[in-house]
Amino acid sequence: MTNECKVRKDETLDEALESIALEKRLAEIKYKIVVLSGKGGVGKSTTAANLATSLALVGRSVGLLDIDFHGPSIPKLMGLENRKVGVKENLLMPIGYGENLKVMSLGFLLQNADDAVIWRGPIKMGAIKQLLKDVDWGRLDYLIVDCPPGTGDEPLSIVQLLKNPTGAVVVTQPQDLSVADVQRSISFCEKLSLRVLGVIENMSGFVCPHCGATVDIFKSGGGERLAKTMKVAFLGKIPIDPDIVLDGDAGRPFAYFHNKSETALRFEEIVHQLIHSVENGTLPKRKEKDPMPATLRRYAVPTANDMLCQHFGHCEQFVFVDVDLATRQILKSEVKTPPPHKPGVLPKWLHEERVHIVLAGGMGTRAQSLFEQNGVQVVTGAAVGRAEDIVLAHVKGELRTGENVCDH
């Protein structure tokens, strides 16, 4: 009897020490948000990754935790598939992405990324506790938790372990089947006294990049109607965007690499709503950007003596040309003088000017890479000519390009 009681006492002490360590770790995180969906295939992990990235882009320190043990998508979406976490002073070190984002997933800890995880509830609970308690998250403004679909062990465990999470963001598609499942997720939150921060309607309409017409492939408005019925906030609609798919497969967070696109601006709007809601309206009101129509493309052409400059780094000015893809007509053309030429300056400047495509005679491969990182497409090999003529030729598919004359 004595030995039996001693074992139980030791176990209780261990649990108490674990709770203290967990509380200490969570005390360094201001806001904890879980991302839920009633069913799979609605783009929940993509949404979680882009919300975390968007929060980091507006200056918040963010942790992104993936607890979808049976299908961890975050390593793939963030381009971190083959990375392994380090250990320092008995703590797991999350993988940094840029200046403000830290990422952790069970996928980093598996010996083989294709290994199946066959665990029952208590083991999952223990693993989630370890990903919170034994990870050196440091001080964070936000922890975004990507949960598996449904209302099973993992969402229940994370809500219980976080003690008092800030709230949940629920992701749905517009069609009735998805909306019905998401309604159960909201009921799940209500039963756990978890605040629903809002509903995001993903894959809501497809805007044709050629004609500008919107096609509601999965209907539209289901998530918005659900939010109204359930009396929770509606955060916004994310359209179907081919670049999201391409970036996901390539391991590039869409909101980072295309953060001036209309779809990325939708994520930004959602993030500002979340910040305003979570931080009790303490965020200063930001200056609204002029809306850019979905069919508009802004070109930039480097020029010298009013003609395309063959050597990108030697250009005197840029001609910005706005084109309506639906009509293939130039809406506006203006000349701008670039900032002093230094490595990395022009990609950032053109990105801030919301340029989509640069047409150049030649550009070095490193510069092209910097433009890609800033979400700006580069076309090289254009011949000398007037900027407007070159742009119209590209829009009509008639631009003939030759050798990159400045590939160094």
N, C-alpha and C positions, 0 to 999 in steps of 0.2 A: 504493500500500500504506500509505503514511504517513497519508494522509487517511482511509482506511478504518478504520485502527486508532484514529485520533483520535475518530471518530464513535462507535465502540463504547465507548471509554473514557468519553466524555461520557454515553452512555446508562447505563452502569453507575453512574456518579456520581449521576445523577438518581434512579435506582432506590434507591440507598443513602440519599439525602436523603429520599425518600418514606418509606422504611422507618423512618427516625429520627423523622420527623414523626408517622407512624402510631403508633409505640410510645409517643411522648410523649403523644398524645391518649388512648390506651388505658390508660396508666399512671394516669390520673385517674379511671378507672372501676373500682370494686371488683369487681363481679360482672356477668358477661355471660351472659345466658340467651337461647337461641334457642327459638322456639316452632315446632314442626313438626307436619305431619299427612301421612298417607300418601295422602290424596285430598282433592279439593276438596269444599266444601259441608258440612263438619262443624262450621263455626263457629269456625275457628282464629283468624281476625282479630278476631272479637268477643271470643274468650277472651283473646287477647293484650292487647287494649285494656283489658279489665276487670281483668286481672291487674296491668297497669301502673298503672291508676287506683287499685286497692285497695292496692298498695304505697305509692303516694303518700299515700293517706288515713291510713296508719298511720305516716306521718312519714318515709318514706324518700325520698331525692332520686332521681328516676327519669327515664331517657330511653326513649322509645318510637320505634324505628326500623322503618320499613316498607320491605322490599326486594322486595315482590311487584310487579315492574315491569309485568307484563301485566294486573294488576288491583288497583292500590293501593286498599285499602278503608279504611285508617286515617283519611285526611282526612274521608271521609264519616261514619265512626263517631264521630269526635271533634267533628263540627260545624265543621271547618276547611277545607271544600272550596274556598272562594274566596280563601283566604289565600295570600300569597306571602312567601317568606322574604327577609329582609334580608341584607346583606353588611356586615361590619365587619372592617377590617384583613385583607382577603382571606379571611375565614372566613364560611361560611354560618351564619346565626343560626337555631337551631331555634325553633319556635313554642311559647311557654309556654302551659300549661293549668293554671290554679290556681297554687298556691305551689310545688309539688314536682315537677311533671311537664313535660318538654320533648319535643316531637314533631317528627320529621323523616320525610319521605316523598318519593320521586321525584315523586309526584303534585303536590307544591308547585312543582316545577321545570318541569313541562310547560306549554307555552304555552296549550294547550287540554286540559282535563281528559279530553276524549273521544279524544285522539290515541292511536293504537296505537303501542306500543313494539316495534319489530322489530329486535332485537339478537341477535347471536351471543354465545357464551360469553365470549370475551376482553373484549368491550365491557362486558358485565355485571359482570365482575370489576373492571374499572376504575371503573365507576360506584359499586359497593359500597365500594371502597377510598376513593373521594372522599367518600361519605356518612359514613365513619368519620373519615378524616384531615382533611377540610376543613370540618368542622362544629364550631362552638364549643360542645361539650357541657358544658364546665366539669367540676367535680367531681361525680360521680354515685355513688350507692350501687349502683344497678342500671341496666343497659341491657337492655331487653327488645326482641328482634328478631323481627318478624313475617315469617316466610319464606313463599314460595309453596308450595303442596302438592307432594308428591313428594320425590325425592332427586336433583334435577338441579343445574344450574349454580349457582343462587343459594345453596341451603343449603351446598353444597360450598365455594363461595367464601367465605361468611361464616365458616365454621368455620376455614378456612385463614387468613383475614385476622385473626381474633381471636386467633390463635396458641394460646391456652390458655383457651378459654371455660369458664365455670363448669359449664355443663351444658345439657341440653335438656329442655323440657316437651313431651310428645307428646299431641295432641288426637285423640280418636276419637269416633265415634258407637257405640252399643251393638251394631248389627247386624253379622253375620258378614263382609259384604263390606268394610265400613270397617275392622274389626278386622284382617283379613288384610293390608290395605294398610299399616296402622299398624305391623304386625309388621315390615314391610320398613324402615320408618323407624327402628325400634329396631336392626335389623341394621346400617343405615347408620351409626348412632351408634357401634355396637360396632366397626365397621371403622375408624372415625376416632378411636377411643379417646376418644369424647365421652361423658361421664357422663350417663345418663338420670336426671334428677331425679324424674321420675314421669309417670304417665299420667292424663289427665283424660277422663272419660267425659261428653261433652256431649250435650244433648238426651236425657237419660236419664229418661224418664217425664214425663207431663203431669199436674199436679194441678189438677183442676177447681176453679175459684174459687167455684163455686156449691154443689157437693155435697161437695167434698173428696176424691172418689174419684181414685185414681191409675190412669192408663191408660198402658201401656208401648207407645207408638206405634212406636218403633224397637227394640223389645225392651228388655232391661235386663241389666246385669251383664257385657256382653262385654268392656268395657275393664278391668274389675276382674279377670276371668279371665285376660286377656292379660297384665296386669301380674304376676300370680302365676306364670303359665307362664314369662315372660321374666325372672322374678326381679328386677323393678324395683318401685319404690314406686307405690302407687295413691293419687293425691292426692284423688280425690273425684268425685262425680257432680253435674252441673249439669242441672237439669230444664228442660223446655221452658217458657218463661215468655213470654206475649204481650207483656209490657212490654219485654223485651229486643229484640223485633222492632220495636216502636213507637219505642223510644229509638234504635235503630240507624238507622232511617229518618229520625228527627228530628235526628240528630247529637248525641245526648246519651249519654255513657258511663253505662250502666245502674248500675254499681257506685257511681257518684257521686250520681245522682239518686234512686236507690231503695236506698240503702245500709242500710236497716233491714228490707228485705224478706227473706224466707227464702232466695231465690235469691242475693241479694247477700251474705248471711251465709255461703253455701256458698263463694263466691269468697274471702271473708275467711278462712275456715278453711283453704282451699288456700294462700293467701298466707302464713299463719302457719306452715304446714307447710314451705313453701319457705324462709322466713326461718330457721326452726329448723334445717333441713337445711344450707342454704348457709352460715349464720353459725355453724355448729358448736354449736348449742344455746345461743348467748349471749343470745337473746331472753328477757327475764323472762317467767315464766309469767303469762299474762293471766287475769283473772277471767272465768269462763265466764258467758255470758248464759243466763238461763232460756229454754229452748226455747219458741218460739211456734208453736202448731199452724198448719198451712197454711190451715185453714178459719176461723181467728180473725181478726176485724177489730177494731181499736181505734179508737173514735170519740172525739172531743173536742168538747164543746159549751160555748161561753162563756156564763156565767150571771151574773145579778144578781138578788138576792132569790129564789133557787132557781128562777128561770125563765130561758129563753134571753134573752140580752142582744142587742138589735137592733144595737147599735154595738160591734163586735168589740173595739176598742181601749179601751173603757170597762168591760169585764167585771171582776167582782170575783174570780170563781173559774172553774175549769173542771171539768166533770163528765166523767170518763173512763168510757166504757162499752165493755166487751168483749163481742162478739157471736159466737156460733158460726153461721157462714153455712149449715152443713149442716142445723141444726135451727131456725135463725132465732130462737134464744133468747138472752137476756142471761145471760152467765156471771158478770159482775162489774160493779159500778158504784162509783166512788169519786170524792170531791171533792178537788181539789188547788188550792192557791193558786199563781198564776203568779209568776215573778220580776217585779221592777219593769219597767214597760212602757217600752221604748226600741226604736228602729228595729232590726229584725233579731233581737231577743232571743227573741220568742215562737216564730217558726218554728224556730229552733235548739233551743229547749227542748222543744217538742212532738215534734220529730224525735228527740231523745235519749230521749224517753219512749215511743218506738216507736208513735206515733200514725199511723194510716193515713189517716183522713178527719176533716176539721173541718166541722161543720155550723154555719153562722152566718146571722144575719139580714143583715148587711152587712159588707163588707170592701173596703178600697181596692185598686185594681189593683196597686199596687207591692207591697203585703203579699201579695197572692195570688201574685205572681211569686216572692217570696222563699220562700213555702211550696212552690211547685212545684220550686224549686231544691233544697229539702231533702227532696223525695220525699213530700210530704204533699198529698193531694187536698183541694180546698176546694169546698164547696157553699154558695152564698149564696141569700138570699131566703126562708129558713125563717121561719115565723111563731112568735110567742111561744108557749111551751109548756114542759112538763116535758122534761128532756133525754132520759129513757128513752123517752118516747112519740115524740119526734122521731126518735130513732135507729131504733126499730122500724119506724116508717113508711118510713124510707129503705131499710131492709133488705128490706121487703116490696114496695118499688116504689110506695108509696102516698103518699110525701111530696110535697106540693104546694108549689112555690116560686114566689115572686113577684119583684118588683123588688129589686135589690141596693140596700138603703136607705143604704148608706154607701160609695158608689162614688167615692171621692176620695182 
